[in-house]
Amino acid sequence: MTFKPTFFYILICLLITNCKEHASNNDVEISHEQIHGRKNITNHDDKQSDLYYTLKTKDSIMFELSYNQLDTSILEEITTKDVEFYHDQGGATYTQKDFINGMKGLANLSYKARRELKEGSTEVFPMYKNGELYAAILRAEHSFYAKEPNDKPEYLTSTAKYTTMWILQNDEWKISRIYSFDHQAPQ
């Protein structure tokens, strides 16, 4: 059974909407544990938190569409205008336009690139100012694969770690900074 791209896109939109509604209905409460304007967080990667699921979902959708399917339109809505991207092998970009153009460059490769999240590697760290959630850091690991336009099987090209700074901008989570590092060739 094959799915048409339209079906996949509608499914993703429903998932984003559901996460957005679910996250907005669960305000963060600050209790007596608040210390010097910060919430005392004892478990940074609480996999049950709404914030974790919201950002992990947005991160996965962003990579699936922009990297795996080469549909960079999601990047305009999920990144800030001044997004900065730092890559340990490819240098840096300092605007949304340059970041999107860099992602569009994947279409010029001699092979079809695919990115896969390392299961269980995602961590989310909330950031507070005066008890208000204003940003979060997402950290994870992923692998990159190549499928050449011949009968050769897909193969691993590298693994890497990444960190993204997500900020709340008009009640929407947007990527402000991206750090892609520790790229390793397969052994």
mmCIF file of the C-alpha atoms, coordinates in Angstrom:
data_MODEL
# 
_entry.id   MODEL 
# 
loop_
_atom_site.group_PDB 
_atom_site.id 
_atom_site.type_symbol 
_atom_site.label_atom_id 
_atom_site.label_alt_id 
_atom_site.label_comp_id 
_atom_site.label_asym_id 
_atom_site.label_entity_id 
_atom_site.label_seq_id 
_atom_site.pdbx_PDB_ins_code 
_atom_site.Cartn_x 
_atom_site.Cartn_y 
_atom_site.Cartn_z 
_atom_site.occupancy 
_atom_site.B_iso_or_equiv 
_atom_site.pdbx_formal_charge 
_atom_site.auth_seq_id 
_atom_site.auth_comp_id 
_atom_site.auth_asym_id 
_atom_site.auth_atom_id 
_atom_site.pdbx_PDB_model_num 
ATOM 1   C CA . MET A 1 1   ? 0.000  0.000  0.000  1.00 0.00 ? 1   MET A CA 1 
ATOM 2   C CA . THR A 1 2   ? 1.459  3.383  -0.947 1.00 0.00 ? 2   THR A CA 1 
ATOM 3   C CA . PHE A 1 3   ? 0.511  6.774  0.447  1.00 0.00 ? 3   PHE A CA 1 
ATOM 4   C CA . LYS A 1 4   ? 0.340  9.873  -1.661 1.00 0.00 ? 4   LYS A CA 1 
ATOM 5   C CA . PRO A 1 5   ? 2.431  12.862 -0.510 1.00 0.00 ? 5   PRO A CA 1 
ATOM 6   C CA . THR A 1 6   ? -0.785 14.822 0.123  1.00 0.00 ? 6   THR A CA 1 
ATOM 7   C CA . PHE A 1 7   ? -1.955 12.230 2.651  1.00 0.00 ? 7   PHE A CA 1 
ATOM 8   C CA . PHE A 1 8   ? 1.404  12.356 4.439  1.00 0.00 ? 8   PHE A CA 1 
ATOM 9   C CA . TYR A 1 9   ? 1.353  16.169 4.514  1.00 0.00 ? 9   TYR A CA 1 
ATOM 10  C CA . ILE A 1 10  ? -2.204 16.245 5.961  1.00 0.00 ? 10  ILE A CA 1 
ATOM 11  C CA . LEU A 1 11  ? -1.196 13.706 8.594  1.00 0.00 ? 11  LEU A CA 1 
ATOM 12  C CA . ILE A 1 12  ? 1.766  15.856 9.620  1.00 0.00 ? 12  ILE A CA 1 
ATOM 13  C CA . CYS A 1 13  ? -0.397 19.008 9.770  1.00 0.00 ? 13  CYS A CA 1 
ATOM 14  C CA . LEU A 1 14  ? -2.883 17.232 12.032 1.00 0.00 ? 14  LEU A CA 1 
ATOM 15  C CA . LEU A 1 15  ? -0.056 16.062 14.264 1.00 0.00 ? 15  LEU A CA 1 
ATOM 16  C CA . ILE A 1 16  ? 1.370  19.590 14.566 1.00 0.00 ? 16  ILE A CA 1 
ATOM 17  C CA . THR A 1 17  ? -2.058 21.054 15.311 1.00 0.00 ? 17  THR A CA 1 
ATOM 18  C CA . ASN A 1 18  ? -2.763 18.414 17.934 1.00 0.00 ? 18  ASN A CA 1 
ATOM 19  C CA . CYS A 1 19  ? 0.604  18.992 19.635 1.00 0.00 ? 19  CYS A CA 1 
ATOM 20  C CA . LYS A 1 20  ? 0.125  22.766 19.525 1.00 0.00 ? 20  LYS A CA 1 
ATOM 21  C CA . GLU A 1 21  ? -3.364 22.527 21.092 1.00 0.00 ? 21  GLU A CA 1 
ATOM 22  C CA . HIS A 1 22  ? -2.185 20.003 23.681 1.00 0.00 ? 22  HIS A CA 1 
ATOM 23  C CA . ALA A 1 23  ? 0.841  22.111 24.640 1.00 0.00 ? 23  ALA A CA 1 
ATOM 24  C CA . SER A 1 24  ? -1.149 25.362 24.918 1.00 0.00 ? 24  SER A CA 1 
ATOM 25  C CA . ASN A 1 25  ? -3.704 23.725 27.225 1.00 0.00 ? 25  ASN A CA 1 
ATOM 26  C CA . ASN A 1 26  ? -1.039 22.785 29.759 1.00 0.00 ? 26  ASN A CA 1 
ATOM 27  C CA . ASP A 1 27  ? 0.436  25.896 31.283 1.00 0.00 ? 27  ASP A CA 1 
ATOM 28  C CA . VAL A 1 28  ? 3.659  25.496 33.213 1.00 0.00 ? 28  VAL A CA 1 
ATOM 29  C CA . GLU A 1 29  ? 3.156  25.923 36.944 1.00 0.00 ? 29  GLU A CA 1 
ATOM 30  C CA . ILE A 1 30  ? 5.928  27.316 39.090 1.00 0.00 ? 30  ILE A CA 1 
ATOM 31  C CA . SER A 1 31  ? 5.855  26.186 42.700 1.00 0.00 ? 31  SER A CA 1 
ATOM 32  C CA . HIS A 1 32  ? 7.837  26.889 45.837 1.00 0.00 ? 32  HIS A CA 1 
ATOM 33  C CA . GLU A 1 33  ? 10.697 25.021 44.118 1.00 0.00 ? 33  GLU A CA 1 
ATOM 34  C CA . GLN A 1 34  ? 11.434 28.201 42.149 1.00 0.00 ? 34  GLN A CA 1 
ATOM 35  C CA . ILE A 1 35  ? 14.889 29.514 43.005 1.00 0.00 ? 35  ILE A CA 1 
ATOM 36  C CA . HIS A 1 36  ? 16.217 32.923 41.911 1.00 0.00 ? 36  HIS A CA 1 
ATOM 37  C CA . GLY A 1 37  ? 13.719 33.115 39.050 1.00 0.00 ? 37  GLY A CA 1 
ATOM 38  C CA . ARG A 1 38  ? 14.485 29.583 37.899 1.00 0.00 ? 38  ARG A CA 1 
ATOM 39  C CA . LYS A 1 39  ? 12.441 26.484 38.294 1.00 0.00 ? 39  LYS A CA 1 
ATOM 40  C CA . ASN A 1 40  ? 14.344 23.720 40.031 1.00 0.00 ? 40  ASN A CA 1 
ATOM 41  C CA . ILE A 1 41  ? 14.411 21.026 37.363 1.00 0.00 ? 41  ILE A CA 1 
ATOM 42  C CA . THR A 1 42  ? 15.538 17.639 38.570 1.00 0.00 ? 42  THR A CA 1 
ATOM 43  C CA . ASN A 1 43  ? 14.846 15.570 35.466 1.00 0.00 ? 43  ASN A CA 1 
ATOM 44  C CA . HIS A 1 44  ? 15.859 17.442 32.302 1.00 0.00 ? 44  HIS A CA 1 
ATOM 45  C CA . ASP A 1 45  ? 14.834 14.737 29.859 1.00 0.00 ? 45  ASP A CA 1 
ATOM 46  C CA . ASP A 1 46  ? 11.431 13.859 31.310 1.00 0.00 ? 46  ASP A CA 1 
ATOM 47  C CA . LYS A 1 47  ? 9.980  11.944 28.387 1.00 0.00 ? 47  LYS A CA 1 
ATOM 48  C CA . GLN A 1 48  ? 6.447  12.454 29.706 1.00 0.00 ? 48  GLN A CA 1 
ATOM 49  C CA . SER A 1 49  ? 6.463  16.233 29.454 1.00 0.00 ? 49  SER A CA 1 
ATOM 50  C CA . ASP A 1 50  ? 4.357  18.061 26.892 1.00 0.00 ? 50  ASP A CA 1 
ATOM 51  C CA . LEU A 1 51  ? 7.330  20.238 26.011 1.00 0.00 ? 51  LEU A CA 1 
ATOM 52  C CA . TYR A 1 52  ? 9.436  17.176 25.190 1.00 0.00 ? 52  TYR A CA 1 
ATOM 53  C CA . TYR A 1 53  ? 6.790  15.712 22.877 1.00 0.00 ? 53  TYR A CA 1 
ATOM 54  C CA . THR A 1 54  ? 5.975  19.044 21.261 1.00 0.00 ? 54  THR A CA 1 
ATOM 55  C CA . LEU A 1 55  ? 9.588  19.836 20.361 1.00 0.00 ? 55  LEU A CA 1 
ATOM 56  C CA . LYS A 1 56  ? 10.518 16.276 19.433 1.00 0.00 ? 56  LYS A CA 1 
ATOM 57  C CA . THR A 1 57  ? 7.536  16.171 17.062 1.00 0.00 ? 57  THR A CA 1 
ATOM 58  C CA . LYS A 1 58  ? 8.396  19.535 15.487 1.00 0.00 ? 58  LYS A CA 1 
ATOM 59  C CA . ASP A 1 59  ? 12.036 18.479 15.141 1.00 0.00 ? 59  ASP A CA 1 
ATOM 60  C CA . SER A 1 60  ? 11.084 15.184 13.471 1.00 0.00 ? 60  SER A CA 1 
ATOM 61  C CA . ILE A 1 61  ? 8.623  16.825 11.087 1.00 0.00 ? 61  ILE A CA 1 
ATOM 62  C CA . MET A 1 62  ? 11.158 19.502 10.176 1.00 0.00 ? 62  MET A CA 1 
ATOM 63  C CA . PHE A 1 63  ? 13.814 16.905 9.301  1.00 0.00 ? 63  PHE A CA 1 
ATOM 64  C CA . GLU A 1 64  ? 11.395 14.581 7.514  1.00 0.00 ? 64  GLU A CA 1 
ATOM 65  C CA . LEU A 1 65  ? 10.075 17.321 5.254  1.00 0.00 ? 65  LEU A CA 1 
ATOM 66  C CA . SER A 1 66  ? 13.119 19.518 4.679  1.00 0.00 ? 66  SER A CA 1 
ATOM 67  C CA . TYR A 1 67  ? 15.909 16.930 4.677  1.00 0.00 ? 67  TYR A CA 1 
ATOM 68  C CA . ASN A 1 68  ? 14.347 13.627 3.654  1.00 0.00 ? 68  ASN A CA 1 
ATOM 69  C CA . GLN A 1 69  ? 11.689 14.953 1.263  1.00 0.00 ? 69  GLN A CA 1 
ATOM 70  C CA . LEU A 1 70  ? 13.488 18.160 0.178  1.00 0.00 ? 70  LEU A CA 1 
ATOM 71  C CA . ASP A 1 71  ? 10.406 20.278 0.959  1.00 0.00 ? 71  ASP A CA 1 
ATOM 72  C CA . THR A 1 72  ? 11.969 23.311 2.642  1.00 0.00 ? 72  THR A CA 1 
ATOM 73  C CA . SER A 1 73  ? 8.709  25.276 2.964  1.00 0.00 ? 73  SER A CA 1 
ATOM 74  C CA . ILE A 1 74  ? 8.385  24.109 6.599  1.00 0.00 ? 74  ILE A CA 1 
ATOM 75  C CA . LEU A 1 75  ? 11.589 25.991 7.429  1.00 0.00 ? 75  LEU A CA 1 
ATOM 76  C CA . GLU A 1 76  ? 9.967  29.386 6.857  1.00 0.00 ? 76  GLU A CA 1 
ATOM 77  C CA . GLU A 1 77  ? 7.401  28.731 9.553  1.00 0.00 ? 77  GLU A CA 1 
ATOM 78  C CA . ILE A 1 78  ? 9.550  26.823 12.043 1.00 0.00 ? 78  ILE A CA 1 
ATOM 79  C CA . THR A 1 79  ? 12.673 29.046 12.121 1.00 0.00 ? 79  THR A CA 1 
ATOM 80  C CA . THR A 1 80  ? 13.227 32.652 13.133 1.00 0.00 ? 80  THR A CA 1 
ATOM 81  C CA . LYS A 1 81  ? 14.250 35.216 10.503 1.00 0.00 ? 81  LYS A CA 1 
ATOM 82  C CA . ASP A 1 82  ? 17.653 35.487 12.201 1.00 0.00 ? 82  ASP A CA 1 
ATOM 83  C CA . VAL A 1 83  ? 18.224 31.746 12.634 1.00 0.00 ? 83  VAL A CA 1 
ATOM 84  C CA . GLU A 1 84  ? 21.896 30.841 12.890 1.00 0.00 ? 84  GLU A CA 1 
ATOM 85  C CA . PHE A 1 85  ? 23.229 27.452 11.825 1.00 0.00 ? 85  PHE A CA 1 
ATOM 86  C CA . TYR A 1 86  ? 26.710 26.289 12.830 1.00 0.00 ? 86  TYR A CA 1 
ATOM 87  C CA . HIS A 1 87  ? 28.120 23.161 11.187 1.00 0.00 ? 87  HIS A CA 1 
ATOM 88  C CA . ASP A 1 88  ? 31.478 21.700 12.171 1.00 0.00 ? 88  ASP A CA 1 
ATOM 89  C CA . GLN A 1 89  ? 32.349 20.905 8.557  1.00 0.00 ? 89  GLN A CA 1 
ATOM 90  C CA . GLY A 1 90  ? 30.242 23.279 6.458  1.00 0.00 ? 90  GLY A CA 1 
ATOM 91  C CA . GLY A 1 91  ? 30.644 26.566 8.328  1.00 0.00 ? 91  GLY A CA 1 
ATOM 92  C CA . ALA A 1 92  ? 27.904 28.921 9.454  1.00 0.00 ? 92  ALA A CA 1 
ATOM 93  C CA . THR A 1 93  ? 24.845 30.709 8.099  1.00 0.00 ? 93  THR A CA 1 
ATOM 94  C CA . TYR A 1 94  ? 23.239 33.699 9.807  1.00 0.00 ? 94  TYR A CA 1 
ATOM 95  C CA . THR A 1 95  ? 19.823 34.191 8.189  1.00 0.00 ? 95  THR A CA 1 
ATOM 96  C CA . GLN A 1 96  ? 16.733 32.165 7.473  1.00 0.00 ? 96  GLN A CA 1 
ATOM 97  C CA . LYS A 1 97  ? 17.200 32.707 3.737  1.00 0.00 ? 97  LYS A CA 1 
ATOM 98  C CA . ASP A 1 98  ? 20.771 31.359 3.770  1.00 0.00 ? 98  ASP A CA 1 
ATOM 99  C CA . PHE A 1 99  ? 19.787 28.410 5.963  1.00 0.00 ? 99  PHE A CA 1 
ATOM 100 C CA . ILE A 1 100 ? 16.919 27.461 3.631  1.00 0.00 ? 100 ILE A CA 1 
ATOM 101 C CA . ASN A 1 101 ? 19.128 27.848 0.552  1.00 0.00 ? 101 ASN A CA 1 
ATOM 102 C CA . GLY A 1 102 ? 21.672 25.532 2.182  1.00 0.00 ? 102 GLY A CA 1 
ATOM 103 C CA . MET A 1 103 ? 18.997 22.896 2.764  1.00 0.00 ? 103 MET A CA 1 
ATOM 104 C CA . LYS A 1 104 ? 17.816 23.272 -0.833 1.00 0.00 ? 104 LYS A CA 1 
ATOM 105 C CA . GLY A 1 105 ? 21.370 22.345 -1.853 1.00 0.00 ? 105 GLY A CA 1 
ATOM 106 C CA . LEU A 1 106 ? 20.645 18.755 -0.802 1.00 0.00 ? 106 LEU A CA 1 
ATOM 107 C CA . ALA A 1 107 ? 18.791 18.380 -4.100 1.00 0.00 ? 107 ALA A CA 1 
ATOM 108 C CA . ASN A 1 108 ? 22.087 18.927 -5.945 1.00 0.00 ? 108 ASN A CA 1 
ATOM 109 C CA . LEU A 1 109 ? 23.842 15.926 -4.403 1.00 0.00 ? 109 LEU A CA 1 
ATOM 110 C CA . SER A 1 110 ? 24.703 12.993 -6.643 1.00 0.00 ? 110 SER A CA 1 
ATOM 111 C CA . TYR A 1 111 ? 22.693 10.750 -4.299 1.00 0.00 ? 111 TYR A CA 1 
ATOM 112 C CA . LYS A 1 112 ? 19.433 10.896 -2.318 1.00 0.00 ? 112 LYS A CA 1 
ATOM 113 C CA . ALA A 1 113 ? 20.251 11.869 1.278  1.00 0.00 ? 113 ALA A CA 1 
ATOM 114 C CA . ARG A 1 114 ? 18.281 10.583 4.243  1.00 0.00 ? 114 ARG A CA 1 
ATOM 115 C CA . ARG A 1 115 ? 18.494 11.516 7.905  1.00 0.00 ? 115 ARG A CA 1 
ATOM 116 C CA . GLU A 1 116 ? 17.462 9.222  10.763 1.00 0.00 ? 116 GLU A CA 1 
ATOM 117 C CA . LEU A 1 117 ? 17.151 10.148 14.445 1.00 0.00 ? 117 LEU A CA 1 
ATOM 118 C CA . LYS A 1 118 ? 19.006 7.876  16.864 1.00 0.00 ? 118 LYS A CA 1 
ATOM 119 C CA . GLU A 1 119 ? 16.241 6.376  18.955 1.00 0.00 ? 119 GLU A CA 1 
ATOM 120 C CA . GLY A 1 120 ? 16.322 7.411  22.597 1.00 0.00 ? 120 GLY A CA 1 
ATOM 121 C CA . SER A 1 121 ? 18.861 10.211 22.066 1.00 0.00 ? 121 SER A CA 1 
ATOM 122 C CA . THR A 1 122 ? 16.519 13.214 22.269 1.00 0.00 ? 122 THR A CA 1 
ATOM 123 C CA . GLU A 1 123 ? 16.711 15.381 25.374 1.00 0.00 ? 123 GLU A CA 1 
ATOM 124 C CA . VAL A 1 124 ? 14.823 18.607 26.013 1.00 0.00 ? 124 VAL A CA 1 
ATOM 125 C CA . PHE A 1 125 ? 15.910 21.230 28.535 1.00 0.00 ? 125 PHE A CA 1 
ATOM 126 C CA . PRO A 1 126 ? 13.368 23.983 29.366 1.00 0.00 ? 126 PRO A CA 1 
ATOM 127 C CA . MET A 1 127 ? 14.623 27.535 29.956 1.00 0.00 ? 127 MET A CA 1 
ATOM 128 C CA . TYR A 1 128 ? 12.881 29.991 32.274 1.00 0.00 ? 128 TYR A CA 1 
ATOM 129 C CA . LYS A 1 129 ? 13.100 33.688 33.031 1.00 0.00 ? 129 LYS A CA 1 
ATOM 130 C CA . ASN A 1 130 ? 11.350 34.864 36.194 1.00 0.00 ? 130 ASN A CA 1 
ATOM 131 C CA . GLY A 1 131 ? 9.403  31.609 36.244 1.00 0.00 ? 131 GLY A CA 1 
ATOM 132 C CA . GLU A 1 132 ? 8.202  31.979 32.640 1.00 0.00 ? 132 GLU A CA 1 
ATOM 133 C CA . LEU A 1 133 ? 9.097  29.389 30.014 1.00 0.00 ? 133 LEU A CA 1 
ATOM 134 C CA . TYR A 1 134 ? 10.713 31.317 27.151 1.00 0.00 ? 134 TYR A CA 1 
ATOM 135 C CA . ALA A 1 135 ? 12.921 28.774 25.367 1.00 0.00 ? 135 ALA A CA 1 
ATOM 136 C CA . ALA A 1 136 ? 14.140 25.195 25.339 1.00 0.00 ? 136 ALA A CA 1 
ATOM 137 C CA . ILE A 1 137 ? 17.197 23.342 24.155 1.00 0.00 ? 137 ILE A CA 1 
ATOM 138 C CA . LEU A 1 138 ? 16.777 20.111 22.214 1.00 0.00 ? 138 LEU A CA 1 
ATOM 139 C CA . ARG A 1 139 ? 19.780 17.840 21.933 1.00 0.00 ? 139 ARG A CA 1 
ATOM 140 C CA . ALA A 1 140 ? 19.957 14.566 19.983 1.00 0.00 ? 140 ALA A CA 1 
ATOM 141 C CA . GLU A 1 141 ? 22.017 12.362 17.690 1.00 0.00 ? 141 GLU A CA 1 
ATOM 142 C CA . HIS A 1 142 ? 21.324 11.278 14.144 1.00 0.00 ? 142 HIS A CA 1 
ATOM 143 C CA . SER A 1 143 ? 22.678 9.270  11.233 1.00 0.00 ? 143 SER A CA 1 
ATOM 144 C CA . PHE A 1 144 ? 22.868 10.179 7.560  1.00 0.00 ? 144 PHE A CA 1 
ATOM 145 C CA . TYR A 1 145 ? 22.455 7.794  4.651  1.00 0.00 ? 145 TYR A CA 1 
ATOM 146 C CA . ALA A 1 146 ? 22.922 7.913  0.897  1.00 0.00 ? 146 ALA A CA 1 
ATOM 147 C CA . LYS A 1 147 ? 21.036 6.107  -1.858 1.00 0.00 ? 147 LYS A CA 1 
ATOM 148 C CA . GLU A 1 148 ? 22.723 6.402  -5.205 1.00 0.00 ? 148 GLU A CA 1 
ATOM 149 C CA . PRO A 1 149 ? 20.730 6.287  -8.460 1.00 0.00 ? 149 PRO A CA 1 
ATOM 150 C CA . ASN A 1 150 ? 21.757 2.704  -9.181 1.00 0.00 ? 150 ASN A CA 1 
ATOM 151 C CA . ASP A 1 151 ? 21.123 -0.696 -7.645 1.00 0.00 ? 151 ASP A CA 1 
ATOM 152 C CA . LYS A 1 152 ? 23.608 -0.152 -4.826 1.00 0.00 ? 152 LYS A CA 1 
ATOM 153 C CA . PRO A 1 153 ? 21.923 -0.445 -1.408 1.00 0.00 ? 153 PRO A CA 1 
ATOM 154 C CA . GLU A 1 154 ? 21.548 2.622  0.790  1.00 0.00 ? 154 GLU A CA 1 
ATOM 155 C CA . TYR A 1 155 ? 24.610 3.161  2.985  1.00 0.00 ? 155 TYR A CA 1 
ATOM 156 C CA . LEU A 1 156 ? 25.612 5.134  6.070  1.00 0.00 ? 156 LEU A CA 1 
ATOM 157 C CA . THR A 1 157 ? 27.628 8.282  5.310  1.00 0.00 ? 157 THR A CA 1 
ATOM 158 C CA . SER A 1 158 ? 28.032 9.758  8.811  1.00 0.00 ? 158 SER A CA 1 
ATOM 159 C CA . THR A 1 159 ? 26.693 10.202 12.318 1.00 0.00 ? 159 THR A CA 1 
ATOM 160 C CA . ALA A 1 160 ? 26.500 13.462 14.240 1.00 0.00 ? 160 ALA A CA 1 
ATOM 161 C CA . LYS A 1 161 ? 25.127 15.268 17.254 1.00 0.00 ? 161 LYS A CA 1 
ATOM 162 C CA . TYR A 1 162 ? 23.031 18.394 17.164 1.00 0.00 ? 162 TYR A CA 1 
ATOM 163 C CA . THR A 1 163 ? 21.583 20.985 19.491 1.00 0.00 ? 163 THR A CA 1 
ATOM 164 C CA . THR A 1 164 ? 18.780 23.396 18.660 1.00 0.00 ? 164 THR A CA 1 
ATOM 165 C CA . MET A 1 165 ? 17.639 26.433 20.601 1.00 0.00 ? 165 MET A CA 1 
ATOM 166 C CA . TRP A 1 166 ? 13.853 26.744 20.386 1.00 0.00 ? 166 TRP A CA 1 
ATOM 167 C CA . ILE A 1 167 ? 12.280 30.023 21.464 1.00 0.00 ? 167 ILE A CA 1 
ATOM 168 C CA . LEU A 1 168 ? 8.681  31.008 22.050 1.00 0.00 ? 168 LEU A CA 1 
ATOM 169 C CA . GLN A 1 169 ? 7.819  33.731 19.569 1.00 0.00 ? 169 GLN A CA 1 
ATOM 170 C CA . ASN A 1 170 ? 4.179  34.896 19.606 1.00 0.00 ? 170 ASN A CA 1 
ATOM 171 C CA . ASP A 1 171 ? 3.185  31.631 21.340 1.00 0.00 ? 171 ASP A CA 1 
ATOM 172 C CA . GLU A 1 172 ? 4.847  29.556 18.600 1.00 0.00 ? 172 GLU A CA 1 
ATOM 173 C CA . TRP A 1 173 ? 7.973  27.434 19.007 1.00 0.00 ? 173 TRP A CA 1 
ATOM 174 C CA . LYS A 1 174 ? 10.660 28.472 16.512 1.00 0.00 ? 174 LYS A CA 1 
ATOM 175 C CA . ILE A 1 175 ? 14.258 27.397 16.003 1.00 0.00 ? 175 ILE A CA 1 
ATOM 176 C CA . SER A 1 176 ? 16.663 30.234 16.699 1.00 0.00 ? 176 SER A CA 1 
ATOM 177 C CA . ARG A 1 177 ? 20.056 28.493 16.769 1.00 0.00 ? 177 ARG A CA 1 
ATOM 178 C CA . ILE A 1 178 ? 21.293 25.154 15.423 1.00 0.00 ? 178 ILE A CA 1 
ATOM 179 C CA . TYR A 1 179 ? 24.606 23.488 16.221 1.00 0.00 ? 179 TYR A CA 1 
ATOM 180 C CA . SER A 1 180 ? 25.548 20.421 14.169 1.00 0.00 ? 180 SER A CA 1 
ATOM 181 C CA . PHE A 1 181 ? 28.784 18.821 15.380 1.00 0.00 ? 181 PHE A CA 1 
ATOM 182 C CA . ASP A 1 182 ? 30.873 15.710 15.975 1.00 0.00 ? 182 ASP A CA 1 
ATOM 183 C CA . HIS A 1 183 ? 30.284 14.345 12.476 1.00 0.00 ? 183 HIS A CA 1 
ATOM 184 C CA . GLN A 1 184 ? 31.879 10.907 12.254 1.00 0.00 ? 184 GLN A CA 1 
ATOM 185 C CA . ALA A 1 185 ? 32.458 8.745  9.201  1.00 0.00 ? 185 ALA A CA 1 
ATOM 186 C CA . PRO A 1 186 ? 31.290 5.116  9.501  1.00 0.00 ? 186 PRO A CA 1 
ATOM 187 C CA . GLN A 1 187 ? 33.863 2.687  10.801 1.00 0.00 ? 187 GLN A CA 1 
# 
